[in-house]
Amino acid sequence: MESQRKIALVTGGSRGLGKNMALRLAQKGIDVILTYNSKKEEALTVVADIEQSGRKAAALQLNTGDVKSFDGFFTDLSAVLHDTFATDHFDFLINNAGIGLYGSFAETTEEAFDQLMNIHLKGVFFLTQKSLPLIQDGGRIINLSTGLARFSLPGYSAYASMKGAIEVLTRYLAKELGARGIAVNTVAPGAIETDFGGGVTRDNPQVNQHIAGLTALGRVGLPDDIGGVVAFLCTEEARWINAQRIEVSGGQNL
């Protein structure tokens, strides 16, 4: 059975949604390599949790907004695949890493725009491109979008625009990588209680109650609502789901 091991690469896996994805993938029997930007100790804690569950795991530093650093990252990744997992490929790429910047359209600076673009669009585009030689045929790519690409809340014009582009990119990737048997999908969370965007959904009771009131299931989302969906998309049962945008929002803004 050991030859059947599957490995997922989760960007931004040290906390929030990425951490939950990493843990839920491990529960499915999938080994995990997670990246972190600055939270090394948190990342190593997630690695320890995964190892305690009986799977293998590793953590690598990566700034997904710095494309020039990617070649060095892939050198490190290849070494970890070889040394820790005794392979030269991985199966599932989950492009999760991201930041939230709130600002009205009128007040969004070029610097803020570029930061969002580099992390959420350019970084995802080229990290995925550079992953292609390492992803197994028949693997999966899962990109993260947002409910804000479907409905509009003032203050997220730049962020949501990048995510809208990711949804288009997902369909193109599915089309162009289909010959290799690689399925590509988008998971679009609604508002989730994490430290994302300064933790406003989690920590501001008025915001939390407002969003709960807009959601058919009557509450704000939790990380545990998302990770299992990502893990499911990496299972054999999900093999025929391709080029889809799967919103996981409890029915927000219907």
N, C-alpha and C positions, 0 to 999 in steps of 0.2 A: 504493500500500500504506500510505502514511503515515496516511491517514484511518482505517485499521483499527487504529491504535495502541490498546493496552489499558493501563490504569494501575491499579496496586494501591496501597492505603494500608495500611501495616503498622505497627501500634502497637508500641512497644518494639523497634524495628528496629536499634538500635545495637550489640547484642551478643547472645550466646547463640542461642536458637532463632530469634528475630526476625531477627537478622543472616543466619542461614542461609536463612531463608525469603526474605528480600529478594534475596539473591544467586541463589537457585534460580529465583525468579520472573523475574529478569533473563535467566537462561539460557534461559528459555522465550520470550524476546522481549517481555516485559512490562516497562513502565516502572514505577518505584517511587517513592512518597513514603513516607518512614519517619519515625516520631516517636521522640523521645528525651525522657527526663525531665531528666537532669542531664549525661549523657555526650555533650556536643556534639562534642568532637573525635573520639570513636569513631564517632559518627553520620556525620560528614563524611568519615571514612575509608571507610565503607561506600558513601557516595554516590560517592566517587572510584573505588572498585572497580567499581561498576555502570557508571559513565560510561566507564571504560576498556574495558568489554565491549561498548560500542556502544549502550547504552540510556541514556535520560534518567533522572535521579534528583534528589531534593531531600529535605531534612531539615527538620522543624519541631519545636519544643519543645512538649511536651504532658504534663501530669500527668493521667493518666486517672482518678485518684481525686478530682479537683476539678471537679465538674460545672459549677460557676459559671464556670470558665475556658473552657468549650466554645464559647460564642458568639464569643469573641475568636479561638480556634483556627480556627473555620470561616471567619472573615473572612480570616485569614492563608492558610488552605488555598485559598480561592477565588482569592486573589491569585496564589498559586503556580501553580494550575491554569491561570490565564489567562496569566501572564507566562512560565512555563517550558514549559508543555505546550500552550498555545494552545487550551484547551478550558475548559468549565465543569463537566465531570462526570468522575467516575472510575468504574471498573468493579468492582473487588474490594476489599472491606473485610476485613482480617484482624485480629481482636481478640486480639492476642497479649500485650500488655503485662501484666506481673504481678510479684508478689513472693511469696516463700515465708516464712511464719512458722510455726515449729515450737513447739508448746506443748500440753501435755496439756489435755484438756477441763476438768479441775478447776481448772487454773491460767490458762486463757485470760481475759484482761482484756477489758472492754468496749472499751477503746481499740484493742486489737489486732483484735478482732472488727470494729469499725467501719472500721478501715483496710483490712482484707481485703474487706469488703463494698463499700466505696466504689470500690476498684480493680477487683475481679473481678466484681461484679454490678451495682451502681448505675451505675458508670462505663460498663460495656459496654452496659447497657440504653439510657442516654441518649445516649452517643456514636453508637450505631447509629441511634437515633431521629432525631437531628439530621443524620445522614448521608443520610437517605432522599431529600431533594430533590437530592442530588449524585450518587447512585448511578445508573448507567445501568440502564434496563430490560434484563432479560436478564443482569444482573450476578450476582455471588456474594458471600455473606457467610460467613466461616469464623470460628467461635468456638473458643477453646482451652479444653479441659477437662483432665482428668487421669485416669490409671488409678486414682487414689485415690477417685474417685467410684464405682468398681465394687467394689474391694477396700478393706479398711480396715487402715491402719497407725496405731497410737496416735500422737498428736501432731499430727494434721492434721484434727481434727474441724471447725474453723471454715473452713479453706481448702477442704476437700473439699465442705463444705456449699454454699459459694458456687458451686463448679464443678457440683455437682448441679443447682443452680438454672439455671445456664447451659445445661445439656443440655435442660431443659424449655423454656427460652426459645427455644432453637434450633428446636424443633418448632413453637412458636407463630409464630415469624418466618416459617418455611417456609410455614405455612398462610396467614398473612395477606399475605405478599408474593408468593405464587405467581401472583396475577393480573398482576403486573408481570414475570413470568418470572425472578424472582430466586430462585436456589437457595441454601439456607442449611444448612450442615453443621457438625458439631463434630469436631475432631481432638483426641484424648485421648492425649497422650504417656505412656509409662511413665517410670521413673526415667532421667534423662539426665545425662550428664557435662557440666554447665555450672557457672557461679557461682551458680545459682539456690539459694535457701535457704542461702546461705553456702558453697555448693560441696561440701556434705557427701557427695553421691554420687560426685563426682569425686575429692575429696581424702582421704576416709577409706577406707583399703583394706579394713577389716572390713565397712563398709557396702557398698562396691562388690562385694566377693566374695559377701556375703549375697544381694544383689539378683540378681547373676548366677546364683546357685544356684536362685533362684525363677523364672528366666526360661527358657523352652523352648529358645531359641536360645543360651543359655549365656553371655551377656555383658550389660553395662549399655548403654543406648542412647547414641548420640552425636547432636549437633545435625544432622549430615548425614543421619541416619535420618528426620528429621521434615520438613525444609524441602522436600524433593522431593514429599512427599505433599501439602503445602499448595499447592505450585505445580501439581501435577497437577489438584487440585480447581478450579483456575482455567482449565483448558484445555477445549477443545470436547469432548474425549473424555469428560470428567466431567459433561457437561451433564444427564444423567438421574439423577445421584446427588443426593438431596435429603432433608433432615430426618434424616440419619444421624449416628450416633456412630461414628466410625472410630477405634478404639484402635490406637496405633502403639507397641507395647511389647515386641515380640519374643516375645509369649506369656508375660506375667508373671502369676504367681499363678493359674495355670490349675487 
